[in-house]
Amino acid sequence: MSESKGIAYIQGRYMPVDEATIPLLDPAFTKSDVVFDVVSAWDGAFFKLAEHLARFRRSCEYIRVRPPCSDDEMCRIMAECATRSGFDHSCVYILCTRGSYAGGAATGDPRKSENKFIAYAVPYYWIVPKERLNSGAHLWIADTRRAPDAAINQRVKNFNRMDLTRAQFEALDAGADAPVLLSTDGFITEGPGFNVWIIQDGKVRTPGDNLLEGITRQCVFELCAEAGLQAEAADLTAADLQNADEVFISSTGGGVIAVTLVNDKPIGNGAPGITTGKISDNYWKKRAEGWEATPLADLLEPEMPQAAGAD
């Protein structure tokens, strides 16, 4: 299916992703009242599926929605979307929406809404342009600040992204690939879809507050421990980022990607860092070896043998 843009599951049916819709009055549209997660499928297997499902369930619990299906059912639907899409590599989204209010667009008891589950598979993507994988990405420290956890809990994967979108415009207008946002307290938080890391004096550090704790972020902690590198969460400033020996980002969309420019200032010698390269290489090596892989075929319902004489 070379021309496929992806496959979606919605309202109990599979369909081309560009034909899938949600009702206009669903608060997922009118109020961004929806949570989601994204799992990568690579060469016929999901990566760290259990961790993504667990985070999705936590997000659902926080905003008080309940997917109308079990984990096993969600996994089967996700595997179906990935398989039917025909992609060797894909990103599979899962969403739980509030469902329409009884009173229409704005009124009604949200506890009585009928929550909906949606899934879709799209081609795998890199969070920054793919050509930056070798040369390193250019990040921009935005003036727009990240919404504080006290207002929107960033550990809940959600679509409340006005701050991220405004910052994205800043980065693109400045000729950069993606933004990094500071907290209202002035510390580095994250970018749209990725966590940020620095390496300074042999220590690997990443922000710890006001951000989504990415699954790939946790992978980096694991990889650093295996390599004997000291990795920790810490408060980081814009100066820490710009003056680091190495900078990289981590995301489901691309794994571990070096950063070589921050606000037009070269990081280190302006080339991807050696330690960053080792972490990235090990990430993809382990994935190729089946690290935390769940084969799609194990999740699909077995085909029923056809009865003798059946058409």
C-alpha positions in Angstrom: 0.0 0.0 0.0 2.6 2.5 -1.1 0.2 5.4 -1.4 -1.4 4.9 2.0 -1.3 7.8 4.4 -2.3 5.5 7.2 -5.1 3.6 8.7 -7.4 4.7 11.5 -9.8 2.9 13.8 -12.8 4.9 14.9 -16.4 4.1 15.9 -15.7 0.4 15.5 -14.4 0.6 11.9 -11.0 0.7 10.1 -10.7 3.3 7.4 -8.1 5.5 5.6 -6.7 7.9 8.1 -7.7 11.0 6.0 -11.3 9.8 6.1 -11.5 9.5 9.9 -13.4 12.2 11.7 -14.7 13.1 15.2 -18.0 14.9 15.8 -17.7 18.7 15.7 -19.2 19.0 19.2 -16.9 16.5 20.8 -14.9 18.3 23.5 -11.8 16.8 22.0 -12.2 19.5 19.3 -14.0 22.3 21.2 -12.0 22.1 24.4 -8.9 19.9 23.6 -10.4 17.5 26.2 -8.5 14.4 25.0 -5.3 12.4 26.0 -3.1 10.4 23.7 0.1 8.4 23.3 2.3 7.4 20.4 4.0 4.0 20.0 6.5 3.3 17.2 6.2 0.1 15.2 9.5 -0.9 13.5 9.9 -4.0 11.3 6.8 -5.7 12.5 7.1 -4.9 16.2 6.0 -2.3 18.8 8.7 -0.8 21.0 8.1 -0.5 24.7 4.4 -1.1 24.3 3.7 -1.8 27.9 5.3 1.5 29.0 3.3 3.5 26.5 0.0 1.8 27.6 0.8 2.4 31.2 1.4 6.1 30.6 -1.8 6.3 28.5 -3.8 4.8 31.3 -2.3 7.3 33.8 -3.2 10.2 31.4 -6.8 8.9 31.1 -7.1 8.6 34.9 -5.9 12.1 35.4 -8.5 13.7 33.2 -11.1 11.2 34.2 -11.9 9.4 31.0 -12.0 5.6 30.5 -11.3 3.9 27.2 -14.2 1.6 26.4 -11.9 -1.3 25.8 -9.3 -3.4 27.6 -5.5 -3.2 27.1 -5.6 -6.4 25.1 -8.3 -4.9 22.8 -6.4 -1.7 22.4 -3.2 -3.6 21.5 -5.1 -5.7 18.9 -6.6 -2.5 17.3 -3.2 -0.8 17.3 -1.6 -3.9 15.6 -4.4 -4.0 13.1 -3.9 -0.3 12.2 -0.1 -0.8 11.8 -0.5 -4.0 9.8 -3.3 -2.6 7.5 -1.3 0.6 6.8 1.4 -1.5 5.0 4.3 0.6 6.4 7.6 -1.1 7.5 8.0 1.7 10.1 5.1 3.6 11.6 3.9 5.7 14.5 0.6 4.5 16.1 -1.5 7.0 18.0 -4.1 6.1 20.6 -6.6 8.6 21.9 -9.3 8.7 24.4 -11.8 11.6 23.9 -14.4 12.9 26.4 -17.3 12.4 24.1 -20.1 15.0 23.4 -21.9 16.7 26.3 -25.6 16.1 26.6 -26.3 19.8 26.3 -24.2 20.3 23.1 -21.1 22.3 22.6 -20.6 23.8 26.0 -23.0 22.5 28.6 -23.5 19.2 30.4 -22.0 17.0 33.0 -18.6 15.7 31.8 -18.9 12.7 34.0 -21.9 11.5 31.9 -20.2 11.8 28.5 -19.5 8.6 26.6 -15.8 8.3 26.3 -14.4 7.2 22.9 -11.3 5.3 21.8 -9.5 6.1 18.6 -6.3 4.7 17.1 -4.4 5.4 13.9 -1.1 4.5 12.2 0.9 7.0 10.1 4.3 6.7 8.5 7.2 6.9 11.0 8.6 10.4 11.3 11.6 12.3 12.7 10.8 15.1 15.1 13.3 17.3 13.3 14.1 17.1 9.5 15.7 13.7 8.7 18.7 15.3 7.1 19.7 16.7 10.5 20.4 13.1 11.8 24.0 13.4 10.5 24.7 17.2 10.8 22.8 17.8 14.1 19.7 19.8 14.8 19.3 23.5 15.4 17.2 24.4 18.4 15.8 27.8 19.4 15.2 28.9 23.0 11.8 30.5 22.6 10.4 33.5 24.4 7.1 31.7 24.8 7.1 30.0 28.2 5.8 26.4 28.9 2.4 26.3 30.6 3.1 25.4 34.3 2.1 22.1 35.7 -0.1 23.9 38.2 -2.3 24.8 35.2 -1.8 21.9 32.8 -0.1 18.8 34.1 2.6 18.2 31.4 3.1 14.6 32.6 -0.3 13.9 31.1 0.2 13.5 27.3 -2.4 16.0 25.9 -3.2 18.3 23.0 -3.2 21.6 24.9 -0.4 22.9 22.7 -0.8 26.7 22.2 2.5 27.4 23.9 4.3 24.7 21.9 2.8 26.0 18.6 3.7 29.6 19.3 7.2 28.5 20.1 7.4 26.5 16.9 6.6 29.6 14.9 9.4 31.4 16.8 11.9 28.7 15.9 10.9 28.4 12.3 10.9 32.2 11.8 14.5 32.2 13.2 15.6 29.5 10.8 15.9 26.8 13.4 14.4 23.3 13.4 12.4 23.3 16.6 12.0 25.3 19.8 12.9 24.6 23.4 10.7 26.3 26.0 11.6 27.7 29.4 9.3 27.3 32.4 7.8 30.4 34.1 10.7 30.0 36.6 13.2 30.3 33.7 14.4 26.7 33.5 14.6 24.5 30.4 11.6 22.2 30.0 11.1 20.5 26.7 10.3 20.9 23.0 7.2 19.9 21.0 7.5 16.1 21.1 10.9 15.7 22.6 13.0 15.9 25.8 16.3 17.8 26.0 19.7 16.6 27.3 23.1 18.2 27.8 26.5 16.6 28.5 28.9 18.7 30.5 32.1 17.5 32.2 31.1 13.9 31.5 27.7 14.1 33.2 24.5 13.6 31.3 21.6 15.8 32.5 18.0 16.5 31.5 15.3 18.8 32.9 13.1 17.1 35.6 10.1 19.3 36.0 7.2 20.8 33.9 7.5 18.3 31.1 6.3 15.0 29.7 8.6 12.2 31.0 9.2 10.6 27.6 9.5 6.8 27.1 12.7 7.5 25.0 13.9 9.7 27.9 13.7 6.7 30.1 15.6 4.7 27.5 18.4 7.2 27.7 18.7 6.8 31.4 18.9 3.0 30.9 21.5 3.3 28.1 23.6 5.7 30.2 23.5 3.2 33.1 24.7 0.4 30.8 27.5 2.6 29.5 28.6 3.7 33.0 27.6 7.3 32.4 26.2 9.4 35.2 22.7 10.6 34.2 20.4 12.8 36.3 17.5 15.1 36.2 18.4 18.7 37.1 17.3 22.3 36.8 19.0 23.6 33.6 19.2 27.2 32.4 19.4 28.6 28.9 23.1 29.2 29.6 23.6 25.6 30.5 22.1 24.5 27.2 24.2 26.9 25.1 27.5 26.3 26.9 27.2 22.5 27.1 29.9 20.2 25.7 27.1 18.2 23.8 23.4 18.6 23.4 20.9 16.1 22.2 17.1 15.4 22.1 15.2 12.2 22.7 11.8 11.3 21.1 9.8 8.4 19.8 10.1 10.3 16.5 13.8 9.7 15.9 15.3 8.2 19.0 18.4 10.1 20.1 19.3 13.1 17.8 22.4 15.3 18.2 22.0 19.1 18.5 24.8 21.2 17.1 23.3 24.7 17.2 21.2 26.5 19.8 20.1 30.0 18.9 22.7 30.1 16.1 25.5 29.3 18.6 27.5 26.2 17.9 27.6 23.5 20.6 31.1 22.3 21.3 33.0 22.2 18.1 29.8 22.4 16.0 29.7 18.7 15.2 27.5 16.0 16.7 29.1 14.9 20.0 31.0 11.6 20.4 29.0 10.5 23.5 25.7 11.4 21.9 26.7 9.3 18.9 27.4 6.3 21.1 24.1 6.6 22.9 22.2 6.9 19.6 24.0 4.0 18.0 23.4 1.8 21.0 19.7 2.8 21.0 19.2 1.7 17.4 21.5 -1.4 17.8 19.4 -2.6 20.8 16.2 -2.0 18.9 17.4 -4.0 15.9 18.2 -6.8 18.4 14.6 -6.9 19.7 14.9 -4.7 22.8 11.5 -4.4 24.4 9.8 -5.5 21.2 6.3 -6.8 20.9 5.6 -8.5 17.5 2.5 -7.2 15.9 1.6 -10.8 14.9 1.4 -11.8 18.5 -1.3 -9.2 19.1 -3.5 -9.9 16.1 -6.4 -12.3 16.3 -5.6 -15.6 14.6 -7.4 -16.2 11.3 -10.1 -18.8 11.6 -9.5 -21.9 9.4 -12.0 -22.0 6.6 -14.5 -24.8 6.9 -14.6 -27.4 4.2 -16.8 -26.4 1.3 -17.0 -22.8 2.4 -16.8 -20.1 -0.2 
